C-alpha cells in the first residue's frame, strides 16, 4: 500500500527526496534529533580548529556580467545579467576518500535527507591563496573556476570567463564564511 502511494505521488511531480523529507518532518522520534547543519557545526568547532582553514559554512553569492560590443555599437559596455545574493549555504570540508581533491562542497538544505550530494570540489589549494574549484553538474559535467582567498579564509572569490562571439560572460562566485568566525 505504501509503495503504491509513493508511486502515485512520484508520478504527480514530487521527488523522492521531498517525500522522504515530508515523512521525516511528521515523524515522532523517541529521542532528540539533530540535522546535518548541527553535525557540521560540531565538526567545525572541534578542538584545534583555531587555525585558519578553508573548512566552514559559507553563504554564496553569484554575479554574472556580460561585456562586449553590440551589433551597431562603437563602444564596449558591461552589464550585470544575473545577480543572486546569498542564494545558498554550503559546507566545505576536507575530503578523506579521494586522492584527486582536497576539499568537498556540500549544500546545506533545510530538509532532512538520507544522504547529501557533493556539488563541488576544491583541488590544488596553494599557499599563494589560489585554488581550483569544479562545480559538479548533472550528467557528469562540471564547470571550473579559479578561486582566490584571504589568509583567514573569510572570503573566497571564484571567477570563470567564457567567450561567446562578440561578448565575454564572466561568472563570479563569492563565498562569505558564516561559521566558524
C-alpha positions in Angstrom: 0.0 0.0 0.0 2.8 2.4 0.9 4.6 1.6 -2.3 1.5 2.5 -4.4 1.1 5.8 -2.6 4.8 6.6 -3.2 4.5 5.8 -6.9 1.3 7.9 -7.2 3.0 10.8 -5.5 6.1 10.3 -7.7 4.0 10.4 -10.8 2.5 13.7 -9.6 5.7 15.6 -9.7 7.1 15.1 -6.2 10.7 13.9 -5.8 11.8 11.0 -3.6 13.8 13.5 -1.5 10.8 15.7 -1.0 8.6 12.7 0.0 11.3 11.5 2.4 11.7 14.9 3.9 7.9 15.3 4.4 7.8 11.9 6.1 10.7 12.7 8.4 9.2 16.1 9.4 6.0 14.5 10.6 7.6 11.5 12.3 7.7 11.4 16.1 11.0 10.3 17.4 11.6 8.9 21.0 15.0 10.7 21.2 16.2 14.2 20.4 17.2 14.7 16.8 19.9 16.8 15.1 20.3 17.7 11.4 23.3 17.9 9.1 23.8 21.6 9.9 24.2 20.8 13.6 26.6 18.0 12.9 28.7 20.2 10.6 28.9 23.0 13.3 30.0 20.4 15.9 32.7 19.1 13.5 34.0 22.6 12.8 34.0 23.6 16.5 36.3 20.6 17.3 39.4 21.2 19.4 42.4 22.5 17.4 40.1 24.3 14.9 41.6 27.7 15.9 44.0 27.7 13.0 42.6 29.3 9.8 41.2 26.7 7.4 39.0 26.7 4.3 36.7 24.3 6.2 33.5 26.0 7.2 29.9 27.0 6.4 29.7 29.7 3.7 27.0 31.9 2.2 27.3 32.0 -1.6 26.6 35.0 -3.9 26.6 34.8 -7.8 27.1 37.7 -10.1 27.1 37.2 -13.9 28.2 40.0 -16.2 28.2 40.4 -20.0 30.8 42.6 -21.6 31.2 43.4 -25.3 30.2 45.4 -28.2 26.7 45.3 -29.7 26.0 44.8 -33.4 26.0 48.5 -34.3 27.7 49.9 -31.1 31.0 51.6 -31.3 31.9 51.3 -27.6 32.2 48.3 -25.4 29.8 48.1 -22.4 29.4 45.8 -19.4 26.2 45.0 -17.7 25.0 42.6 -14.9 22.7 39.9 -16.4 22.2 37.9 -13.2 22.7 38.5 -9.5 21.8 36.1 -6.8 22.7 37.4 -3.3 23.2 34.7 -0.6 21.3 32.2 -2.7 22.5 29.2 -0.9 24.6 27.9 2.0 27.3 25.3 1.6 29.7 23.4 3.9 33.3 22.9 2.8 35.1 20.1 4.5 38.3 18.1 4.0 37.9 15.1 1.7 39.1 11.8 3.2 38.1 9.5 0.3 39.6 10.9 -2.9 43.3 11.4 -3.8 42.3 13.9 -6.6 40.6 16.6 -4.5 41.4 18.2 -1.1 38.1 19.6 -0.1 34.4 19.0 -1.0 31.4 21.3 -1.0 28.0 20.1 0.2 24.9 22.2 0.0 23.1 22.7 3.3 19.4 22.3 2.9 16.7 22.8 5.4 15.1 19.4 4.9 16.1 16.1 6.3 17.7 13.9 3.6 19.1 10.4 3.9 22.3 11.5 2.1 23.9 14.7 0.8 25.3 15.2 -2.7 28.8 16.6 -3.3 28.3 19.6 -5.5 31.8 20.9 -5.8 35.4 20.1 -5.2 38.5 22.1 -4.4 41.9 20.9 -5.5 45.3 22.4 -5.8 44.9 24.7 -2.8 48.2 26.6 -2.6 50.0 28.9 -0.2 49.6 31.7 -2.8 45.9 32.0 -1.9 44.8 30.2 -5.1 42.6 27.1 -5.6 40.9 25.3 -8.5 37.2 24.7 -8.0 35.0 22.4 -10.0 31.2 22.8 -9.7 29.7 19.4 -10.4 26.6 19.4 -12.5 24.2 16.7 -13.7 25.2 14.1 -16.3 28.8 14.1 -15.3 29.5 17.7 -16.5 31.5 20.2 -14.5 32.4 23.9 -14.6 35.8 25.1 -13.5 36.6 28.3 -11.5 39.8 29.8 -10.3 39.5 30.8 -6.7 41.4 33.3 -4.6 41.1 33.8 -0.9 42.5 35.7 2.1 44.7 34.1 4.7 41.9 33.7 7.2 39.6 32.1 4.6 36.8 34.6 5.5 36.1 35.4 1.8 36.6 33.1 -1.2 36.2 34.5 -4.7 35.9 32.4 -7.8 36.0 33.7 -11.4 35.1 32.0 -14.7 35.1 33.6 -18.1 33.6 32.4 -21.4 33.8 34.0 -24.8 30.6 33.9 -26.9 31.2 35.7 -30.2 31.4 39.4 -29.6 30.7 39.0 -25.8 32.5 37.8 -22.8 30.5 36.3 -20.0 32.1 36.4 -16.5 30.7 34.5 -13.6 31.9 35.5 -10.1 31.1 33.4 -7.1 31.7 35.0 -3.6 31.8 32.7 -0.6 31.4 34.5 2.8 32.3 32.4 5.8 29.4 32.2 8.3 30.8 29.6 10.7 33.3 29.4 12.4 34.2 33.1 12.6 
